[in-house]
Amino acid sequence: MTKLAIVLGDQLNHSSKLFDYLDPKVDVVVMAEVHEEASHVWSHKARIALFFSAMRHFYMELVERGFNVRYYKYGEHSYSSIASCIGDIIDELSPSEVLIVQPGEHRVLKSIAQRVSTSATPLVVLSDNHFVVPLENFDAWARGRKVFRLEHFYRLTRRQTNILMEKDQPTGGKWNFDVENRSSFPKGGPPFSTDRLTSPIDQTTRDVIELVNEKFANHPGTLDDFRWPTTRDDALLALDDFIENHLEHFGKYQDAMWQNEPLLGHSLISSALNLKLLDPLEVCNRAEAAFLSGKAPIESVEGFIRQIIGWREYVRCLYFFFGEEWTKWNHLGANGQLPKWYWTGEVDMVCLADTIGQTIKYGYAHHIQRLMVTGLFALLWGANPYQVHEWYLSIYVDAVEWVEAPNVIGMSQYADGGVMASKPYIASGAYISKMSNYCSSCRYSPAEATGEAACPFTTLYWDFIERHQELLNNHPRLGLQVKNLERKSQSERIEIKARARELRQIYS
């Protein structure tokens, strides 16, 4: 009897466990470009184009492998959701079962399961063998823990994978080289070439770009600089480019920012990983080989590997461990509206204008720009964390909910109350000044908290501490800042509050 297999847009790995269960001569694979997945958040044009193009390429590869694939292109069918599409195929074929790999978003599985349940056909949800850590292993590790910390989890994954290990000890004598990876650029800017490989645009991608520009014209962003890999071959070329030309520079300067330099030494493969065009272990093995051959220093290689088998695995496990609670949390009671200029970049703060501007252009910003520029401002501003979550999920090409929600709602906005991070990631304009050249051309002074020349980050930083003084007072890492606030004169504290109110009127 026929099995019906669903392949979602971020499940484009031929090594997927799904294909172990299929007979190409009998079974049917379904893939669909549907409006719901492109519009349940107001997605960046590049995000839509990346998914559609990568899906079409994968579909053609499946056909070449002999699979019977029903592929539904956007605009050539009437289905608004993958669930409605699946429902009609079930009614037509009466398959013995419907197979799907665990989706990366609770909403998607809930919708499909609800539709399949109206038939007599069972739904089989397979674990995702793309990831290093099975969810059940994390559950066993997490049960009973009062505190979750990446470092504990990361050491387990290093031992499990034997990456950067010498017997039972970490290569280089330390598990974590983060201290060595916090340098800002010298006065002249990045001391290395920031030229990057751009993936070729073939006819399939051109067709998709034309479609998106026509059908999603009112969505944010542009496709004038679309550069992302949409096939495994192109993803491997992007990985090669990073390992050979940029990995050695990644570590030391991974937290640094520079105006009009959006790409720097970062890998630019997160979208390919999240579409599953690349395997995390092959990526880490390539990085480890670069260290062993002397092409890249340990601090760069360890820092990069920590992002892949550390943070990436960790946030996925936390996403599924806490379920749909992620999008409901609001520990700080933040209910402000995210400023409208987050969608345009039209703001007079240089750091935000540059970061959001490149995001509109490419659908990309690196992790410090996301955490300590756009995320930091939203946190200090007091934006509703669900709105911030929707913005990140909408605007970045590599955003899928399992990785985006814990990073944004947890680490960036502290709406989880400390599940992801031991403290709110707050800083004044001084941090941005230290780690970038943004402030040198900005009208605001990062050292000032009051007055028209005061950096909004600095004003809102002290306003945040004032508003959350009770929460922060006994915090082992932020209690000192409460004391620093208390050392300010009453008149200065009143001025800070007044300036914060002015900023909320100016930037709303």
N, C-alpha and C positions, 0 to 999 in steps of 0.2 A: 504494500500500500504506500501511497505517496506521503512523504513528510514535507512539511512546509517550513522553510528556514528563513528567518528575518535577518538581514544584514543592515545595521544602522550606519549612519554617516560617519561615526567615529569608531568603526569596527572594521577597518580596511586592512586586516592582516591575513594573508593566506595561510599562516600557521595557526589560525584560530581553531580552537577545539571544535567549533561548530562543524567544520568540514570533515572531521573524523567520523561524524555520524551520518553523512550523506552519501547516497549513491547517485552520481550524476545522471545515470540512465533513467532514474525513476523519480527522484525528488526535485522539488522546485525551490529556488531561491528567489526572494522578493526584495527589491530595493526601490525606494520611492523618494522623490524630491517633493516635499509637501509644504504647504503654506505655514502650518502650525510651527514647524521646526525653524522656519526662517523668520517668524514674526511673533512668537510668544514673548520674546523680548525684541526691542527695536534694533535688530542686528545690523552691524557695520556691513557695508556692501562687500568688503573684502572677506569677511567671515562667511557670508552666504556663498560667494563665488568659490572660496576655497573648498567648502564642503561639497557643493554641487560638482565642481570639476574633479575633485578627488574621487567622488562616488562614481562618476561616469567612467573614469579611467579604470577603476577597480572592477566595475561591471564588465568592461571589455576584456579585462584579464581573466575574469571568471568564465566568460564565454569561450575564450581561447583554451581554457583548461577543460572544457567540455561540460560545464554546468548549464543546466536549464534555468535561465534567469529571466524573471519578469521585472523589467526596469521601467519605472514610470517617471518620465521627465516632467519638470514643472511646466505647466501650461498646456500639457497634452493629455490631461486627465482631470477629473472633477473632485479628487480626494483632497480634503483639507488636512487630514491627519494620517499617520501611518496606521493607526488603529482601524479607521474606516476602510482603508485599502485592504488590510489583512482580513477584515470581516467579510468582504465580498469574495475574496479568493477562497476562504474557508467554505462559504456557501456554495461556491462553484465546484471545488475539488473534493470536499469532505476528507481532508487529509487525516492520517492516523494520529499525527501529533504536530504541534507547532513548536519549533525550536528557536530559541534566542539566547545569545550570550548576555549576561548581566548588563543592562544598560547603565550608563554613567549618570543617569538622572532618575530620581524616584518617579517624577511625573510621567516619564515615557513608559516605564514598566507598568505603572498603575493603569494607564490608559489602554495599553495593549491587553493586559490581563483581564480588564473589565470586559472588553469586546470579545475576547476568546471565550470567556466564561459563559457567554450567551449561547454557545454552541456545545456540542457533545465532545469536542476535540480537546484533549489535554494540552496544557502549555508547559513546556520543559525549559527551565531557565538554567543555563550552563554557567559554571564559573569562568571567569575571564583569565585565560592562561597567559595573557600578555604581561601581567604584573608579576613581580617577584614574590610578594607576600600574599598568600591566600587569605581571604577575609576571615575564615574560621581560625586561622593561626593567630591573627591579630586579636580576635575576640577572646581567645584563651589567654593571651598575654595581658589584655586590658582588664578583664573581669577582676573586680576587687581593688583595682588601683584607684587611689584618690587623686593622683596627679599624673598627667600624661606629658611626657617631654620627648622631643625628637631625639635627643642625644642617647637616651636609653634604647629607643627603638632602632636607631641608626647602627649602633654597635651590633645588634642582633643581625641586621641585614648584611653587614660587612662579613660577619662570621659565616652566615648562611651562604653567601655567594663566593666567599674566599677572595674577594676583590680588595686589593691593597692590603693583603695580610701576609705575614710571615709566621707560619704555624698559627698560634693563637694570639699573636701580637700585631698591632697595626704597623704597616710599613711607615718608616720615618720616625717611629717611636711615639707618635701621638695619633689620637683618633680624629682630631679636629684641628685644622690650621686656620681657623677663622680669623684669629688675631692678625695673621700675616696678610689678610685679604681685605683690608679696610683703607687702603691708601687713596688719596685724591691725586689728580693729575698735577704735574708741574705746571708752571705759569704758561708755558707754550702749548699746553693741551696734550692730548694722547701722544705718547712717544712711540707710536707704532702706526702702521697703515690701518685705516678703518674701511678700506675698500672690501666689499663683500660680493660673493657669488650671487647672481640673480638667476633663479630657475627659469628655464625657457618657457615661453608661452606658445603652446601648439594650437591647432585648430579647435580642439575640444575646449580648451580653456578660453579661447577667443569667443567661441559660441556662448559659453557661460557668462563671460563678462558682458557681452551684448544683451543677454537675457536679463541679467541683474540690473544693468543700467536702465533697461526699459521697464521691467516689472517692479523694481524696488527703488525707483528714482527718488522717493522721499526719505529713504533711509540714510543714516549718517555715513560719512566717509566718502572716499573716492576709490576708483580702480585704476587711476592713471599710473600708479606705481606698484601694481600687483607683482609680487616677487616670490611667493611662497611655493614650496614643492607640493605637487599634487599627485605624484607617483612615487613608488618606492625607489626607483632608479634616481629620480631627482633628489629625493631625501638623502640617499646615500652620498650623492655628490655634495650636498650641503654639509653633511657630516664630515666628509673628507676635507672640505675647505676649512671647516672649523678646526679639526684636529691638526692639520698640516700648517695652517697659517695664523691661527688666533688663540688656540688653547694656552700657549705659553704666556700670553698676556692677560688671560682671563682672570686668574686668581687675584693678583695684587690689586687690580683696578676694577674688580667686579662691582663695587659699590659706588664708583665714581660716575659723575655726570658732566656733560660738556654741551654747551649750546650748539644747536645745529649738527650734532653728532649723535644720531639716534641709535646706531648699531654697535659701535665701539668694538669690544672684543667678545661680545656675547655669542652664544652658539647659534641662535636663530632656528633651532630645531624643535622647539616645544610644540609647535603646531603639528609637525610631522610625527612626533611621539604621541600626541594626544589623538591623532587620527589613526595611530598604530601602523603607520608606514615604516616606522623604525621600532626596534625592540630595545627595551632599556638595558638589557644585559650586553647586547652587542655594542651599544653606545659606550657603556662603562668599560668594557673590555678594550675598546679602541683607545679610550683615554688612558687606561692603565698601561697599555703597550707603549703609548707615547712617553710616559714617564720612564718605563723600563729601558727604552732606547735612548733616553737623554734628550728627547725633543721638547719636553715640558717639565717644569719644576713640580715638586710634590704638592706645594700649596695650591697651584692652579688645578692640578688633577684631582686632588682630594676635594677641593671646594666644588668642582663640577660634579664629581661622582656623588657628593652629599646631596646635591639638588635632585639627582635622578633616583638613586635607591634610598635616599634619606627622605627629603621633603615630599617628593612626588608620591612615593609609596605611603608615607605617613598620612598625608592629607586625604588620600583616597580611603584608607582604612578608617580614619576618623569620620569621614563623610557617611560611610555606611554604618558605622558603629552607633552613631547618634541619630541616624535616619533623618526624617523630615524636620526635626527640631532645629536644624541649622538656620533655616530661613525664618524661623519664628522668634529667635533670640534677640533681645535688645537690652542687655544688662545695664547699659548706661542711661537708658530711657531717652535716647536721642530721637527726636521727632521733627527735626528741621528738614526743609526741602533742599535737595541737592540743587545747587545753582544751575541755571539753564545753560551757562557758558561751558559747562562740562561737555556739551554736545558740539560746541563750535570752536573752543579755544580762544574766543575773543574776550580776553581779560588782560589787565595791565600788569599783572605779576609775571615776570619773565619766566620763572621756573614752570609755572602752570601753563602759560601760553605755549612754551616750547614743547613740554611733555604732551599736552593735549593736541597741539598742532601736529606732531609726528604721529600721534595715535590716529587722528583723522586721516592722515596721509597713508599710513601703512597698516593700521590696525595693530600696532605694536608699540610697546614701551618696555624697558627692561625692569627687573624686579625692584630695584631701589626707586626708580621713578614711580612705580605703582604703589609701593609701600610708603615712601617718605616724601612724595610730592602730592599726587592726586589723593592717595589714601589718607595721608596725614592731614591735608586740609579738610577733607570730609569729616574726619574724626574730631578735629578741633572745632570745626563749624557746628558739629552736632547734627549732621545729616542722618536721617532715618537709615539704619543699616540695610534694610531691604531695598531701598532705592539705590544705595551704593552698590549692592550686590547686582541689581538689575543692570546698572551702568557697566560694570566690569564684564558681566556675562554678554552684554550686547556688543561691546566696543572692541574687544580683542579677538584676533583670529584664532588664538589657541585656547579660548575659553570654552570649557565644558563644565557642567555644574559640579561634578565630583571634586575637581581640583580648585575651581574658582570660589565656591561657597566657603569652605573652611579658611582659605587664605584671606578672603575679604571680610566676611562676617566675623571670623575668629581673629586671625593675626592682625589684620589692618584696622578693623573697627572695634575690637575688643567686646563685641556684642555677646560673645559666648561666656564672658565673665572669667576667662582665664584657662579655658580648655586648651587652646592652641599656644598661648604665650603667657609667660609669668607676669607680664605687665602690659599696660597699654603702650603702644609704640608712639610716644609723643616726643616732640622736639620743637624747638623754636627755629626761627630763620637762621640761627647760627649754624645749625647742622647743614642746611642746604648751602650756606656760604662756604663751609669747610669742604664739602664734597663736590663742588661744581664751580663754574664761573658765571652762573646765572645772576648772582647779585651784583656783579660788576657793571652790568648794563641795565639794572632795574632802578626804578624811581624810589624804591623803598630801602630803608636801612635795616638790616637784620639785627643790629644792636639796639634798636629803639622799640619800645613797647607802647609808647603814647605819642600823640601828635600825628599830623598828616603824613609825615615821612616815615612813620613806624611801619615795619614789615608786618603785614596781616598775620603771618605765621607766628611772629613773636607775641603780638597782642593776644591772639586767640589761644596761644600756649598758656599764658598766665591766666587768661579767663577760664580755660579748661580746668586748670588746677584749682582755681577759686570755686568753680561750680562743683567739682568732685573732690573737694578737700577731705570730706569725711572718708571717702573710699581710699584715698591715697595716703592719708595721714600716717597710718601704721605700716605702709608698704615698705619692705626692706630696701627697695631700690629707688622709690620715688618719694619717700617720706622727707628726704632732704630738700626736695624742691618745694614741698609744702612749707618747710621752715624758711626757705629763701623767700617765698611769697610773704610770709608773716614778717620778715625783716623789712619789707617795703613799707613806706609811710602810708597812712590811711588815705591821704590825698592822692598818692600815685595809684593805689588800688582802685579808688573811685574813678580816676582818669582811665585806667585800663578797661573797667566795665563800660564806661561811656564810649570809649573808642570801639570796643567790641560791638556795642549796639549800633554805632554808625556803620561799621563794616557790614553788618547784617542787612542794613538798608541799602548800602552801596552795591553789594555783590549778590543780592537776592535775585 
